[in-house]
């Protein structure tokens, strides 16, 4: 996608979520423990966690739903902002 100021907001939101949901709740003794915990969190985040920006669906479910739509043009860049 084109570079826009909005794109950074998505990764900042993710960082806030993983910090709140994982790093503030668990301590890791080894790199392997941390890696496995982040891997589990990523699976949760992408496959089971509801996202308000995706009509309260997990990303995988939302992507599957979008593929069923006859007109998917509004879900791909460039996208106009709602007025």
N, C-alpha and C positions, 0 to 999 in steps of 0.2 A: 504493500500500500504506500501511497505517497506520504512523505514526512509532514506531519502536522503536530501542533502543540498538544492536541488531545491524546495522541498515542502514548505519551509518557504517563498520563493519568491511569491508564490500565495497568501498567507494570507497577506503579506506585501503590495502587489499590491491592494488587497481588502481594507485594512486599508487606504491606500492612496486615493483610490477612494471615500470611504464613508466620509472621512475627507473633501476632496475637494467638493464633490457633495452635502453634507448635513450639516456637522457640521460647516463649515465656512460660510454657508449661512443662517442658522437658529439658533435662541436662544430659549431655552426651559425653561419654568417657573416651570414645574413639571416633575417628573419621568414619569408620564403617557403620557405627550406630547412627551417626548423623545422616549419612548417605541413605541408609535404609529408611529412616524416619521421613526424610524429605521425599524419597521415592513413594512411600505410602501416602504422604500428603498430596503429592502431585496426582496420584491415581484418584484419590478422594476428590480433589479440586476439579479435575477434568471429567470425572465420570459420575459422581454422586452429589456433589455440592450444588445447591440451587443458586442461580445467579439472577439477581433482579434485572440486570440489563438484558437477559436472555429469556424474558417472559417467565421467570421463576423455574427455569429448566437447567439441568446440568449441561455443559457445553456439548457433550456427545449427543445427548437427546435432542438438543436444539438443532445441531447440525443435521441430524437425521430428519427432523421435522421440516427444516428449510428445504431439504432435497425433495420433499413430497409436494411442495408448492408449485403451482403452474407458472407463476411469475416470481422469480427469485431476485430480480434486478435490484430491489431496494435493500438487499442484504449484502451487497458487495460494493467496494470502493469504486469511484468516488460516491459518497452519499451526502445528500443535502441534509442540513440540520433542520429539525422541526421548527416551525415558526410560531 
